[in-house]
Amino acid sequence: MKYVLGLCAFLFLFSCTSQKVQSKYSTIEYEATPCFGFCPVFKITIHPDRTAVFEAEHFNFNDRPSKDEFSKPREGTFKGTIREADYNKLVSLLDGLDVKNLNEKYGKKNITDLSTSYLRINFADGTSKNIEDYGKHGSEKLSEVYHFFENLRKNQEWTKVK
């Protein structure tokens, strides 16, 4: 009987240990470039342990931007840890995109004042996918990913390092 109880205790303790889930993404990077207006200019890089670097150039924090911000220095480099629920949502969005089968380029450059987004994905298997989207309208699902990254600038805790 004590062997059965010992076995049950062992199984209980073993089942309670957290299992580290291996992410299929080794890095996820999103970059937004300037437009002829007040588009936020930034880059966010996220690692599978949810640590992230946010490189803010211009128009990321001011709710009332002006052209004077271009003459100011860049806003800074920030580090943080993406909340687990947000990271899981991002992975879910990317999984829904079937990233490896997306086009490499989207958008028509016949309009010259739009921002370009770059989504760069490095996979755990060593492959990568780079997507350039002029105007940020490649598809509805891609636009949802872009908005998700734009929200990360303001809904996470960032610590300025530079």
C-alpha positions as a printed NumPy array, in Angstrom:
array([[  0.   ,   0.   ,   0.   ],
       [  2.79 ,   2.431,   0.851],
       [  4.337,   1.735,  -2.571],
       [  1.075,   2.678,  -4.234],
       [  0.86 ,   5.877,  -2.172],
       [  4.513,   6.64 ,  -2.938],
       [  3.896,   6.092,  -6.652],
       [  0.793,   8.32 ,  -6.544],
       [  2.739,  11.047,  -4.719],
       [  5.554,  10.821,  -7.279],
       [  3.127,  11.043, -10.197],
       [  1.323,  13.961,  -8.582],
       [  4.547,  15.91 ,  -8.039],
       [  5.818,  15.086, -11.519],
       [  2.558,  16.216, -13.126],
       [  2.698,  19.531, -11.268],
       [  6.081,  20.543, -12.644],
       [  5.753,  23.066, -15.414],
       [  6.516,  21.756, -18.848],
       [  8.464,  24.198, -20.995],
       [  6.725,  24.418, -24.353],
       [  9.135,  24.764, -27.24 ],
       [  8.092,  27.656, -29.474],
       [  8.328,  27.192, -33.212],
       [  9.391,  30.854, -33.479],
       [ 12.957,  31.747, -32.437],
       [ 12.424,  35.486, -32.994],
       [  9.488,  37.584, -34.092],
       [ 10.279,  41.099, -35.287],
       [  8.011,  43.872, -36.469],
       [  9.17 ,  47.215, -37.829],
       [  7.126,  50.223, -38.913],
       [  8.734,  52.944, -41.048],
       [  7.865,  56.654, -41.358],
       [  5.153,  58.117, -43.529],
       [  4.57 ,  61.753, -44.5  ],
       [  2.453,  62.194, -41.371],
       [  2.67 ,  61.083, -37.777],
       [  2.942,  57.317, -38.195],
       [  4.734,  55.689, -35.262],
       [  8.263,  54.627, -36.201],
       [  9.511,  51.673, -34.181],
       [ 10.792,  48.103, -34.107],
       [  9.856,  45.353, -31.641],
       [ 11.782,  42.091, -31.392],
       [ 10.322,  39.25 , -29.311],
       [ 12.096,  36.064, -28.236],
       [ 10.426,  32.745, -27.279],
       [ 11.046,  33.405, -23.567],
       [  8.808,  36.494, -24.12 ],
       [ 11.654,  38.969, -23.54 ],
       [ 11.422,  41.839, -25.964],
       [ 13.247,  44.927, -27.19 ],
       [ 11.254,  47.974, -28.294],
       [ 13.245,  50.495, -30.338],
       [ 11.159,  53.663, -30.434],
       [ 12.13 ,  56.285, -32.992],
       [  9.288,  58.839, -33.256],
       [  5.557,  59.297, -32.544],
       [  5.243,  56.391, -30.105],
       [  4.236,  58.144, -26.891],
       [  2.751,  61.521, -27.723],
       [ -1.011,  61.625, -28.279],
       [ -0.663,  65.03 , -29.96 ],
       [  2.333,  64.651, -32.302],
       [  3.873,  67.469, -34.294],
       [  6.49 ,  67.765, -37.027],
       [  8.873,  69.144, -34.367],
       [  9.393,  65.582, -33.134],
       [ 11.563,  64.837, -36.177],
       [ 14.154,  67.315, -34.904],
       [ 14.242,  65.592, -31.495],
       [ 16.447,  62.596, -30.785],
       [ 14.964,  59.12 , -31.071],
       [ 12.681,  58.173, -28.192],
       [ 14.851,  55.335, -26.935],
       [ 15.432,  51.625, -26.577],
       [ 13.266,  49.744, -24.103],
       [ 13.225,  46.204, -22.759],
       [ 10.401,  44.21 , -21.264],
       [  8.706,  40.85 , -21.008],
       [  5.562,  40.368, -23.049],
       [  2.704,  39.128, -20.891],
       [  2.102,  35.418, -21.423],
       [ -1.479,  35.878, -22.642],
       [ -0.321,  38.484, -25.176],
       [  2.522,  36.272, -26.396],
       [  0.116,  33.355, -26.805],
       [ -2.269,  35.632, -28.737],
       [  0.578,  36.703, -31.034],
       [  1.579,  33.084, -31.678],
       [ -2.067,  32.281, -32.404],
       [ -2.292,  35.186, -34.872],
       [  0.898,  34.071, -36.62 ],
       [ -0.229,  30.452, -36.733],
       [ -3.461,  31.632, -38.358],
       [ -1.477,  33.416, -41.066],
       [  0.377,  30.334, -42.301],
       [  3.448,  32.587, -42.318],
       [  5.692,  30.39 , -44.46 ],
       [  3.248,  30.615, -47.37 ],
       [  2.751,  34.401, -47.345],
       [  4.058,  36.609, -50.144],
       [  7.371,  38.366, -49.537],
       [  5.965,  41.751, -50.649],
       [  2.596,  43.441, -50.464],
       [  1.401,  46.901, -51.452],
       [  1.623,  49.163, -54.465],
       [  4.037,  52.046, -54.279],
       [  2.023,  54.342, -56.534],
       [  1.049,  56.3  , -53.393],
       [  4.165,  57.822, -51.871],
       [  3.177,  58.808, -48.333],
       [  2.423,  55.48 , -46.633],
       [  4.329,  53.611, -43.964],
       [  5.907,  50.235, -44.675],
       [  5.798,  47.374, -42.222],
       [  8.324,  44.587, -42.025],
       [  7.429,  41.318, -40.342],
       [ 10.49 ,  39.12 , -39.873],
       [ 10.025,  35.645, -38.474],
       [ 12.866,  33.265, -37.611],
       [ 11.671,  29.732, -36.999],
       [ 13.157,  27.232, -34.553],
       [ 13.932,  24.931, -37.501],
       [ 16.41 ,  27.512, -38.852],
       [ 14.219,  28.871, -41.648],
       [ 12.951,  32.437, -41.839],
       [ 10.31 ,  34.538, -43.545],
       [ 10.509,  38.272, -44.265],
       [  7.395,  40.161, -45.301],
       [  7.428,  43.757, -46.564],
       [  4.045,  45.472, -46.696],
       [  3.864,  48.991, -48.112],
       [  0.693,  50.602, -46.771],
       [  0.091,  47.814, -44.216],
       [ -2.872,  46.285, -46.072],
       [ -1.457,  42.946, -47.287],
       [ -4.422,  41.039, -45.917],
       [ -6.961,  41.349, -43.136],
       [ -5.047,  38.865, -40.968],
       [ -1.725,  40.658, -41.569],
       [ -3.354,  43.972, -40.613],
       [ -4.529,  42.348, -37.38 ],
       [ -0.922,  41.348, -36.588],
       [  0.288,  44.893, -37.325],
       [ -2.338,  46.384, -34.993],
       [ -1.386,  43.872, -32.338],
       [  2.246,  45.059, -32.479],
       [  1.2  ,  48.704, -32.457],
       [ -0.788,  48.015, -29.279],
       [  2.181,  46.265, -27.649],
       [  3.958,  49.641, -27.583],
       [  1.413,  50.905, -25.073],
       [ -0.041,  47.871, -23.29 ],
       [  3.199,  46.313, -21.968],
       [  5.626,  47.439, -19.298],
       [  8.781,  48.789, -20.916],
       [ 11.979,  49.847, -19.143],
       [ 14.171,  52.362, -20.933],
       [ 17.746,  51.117, -21.367],
       [ 19.071,  53.765, -23.811]])
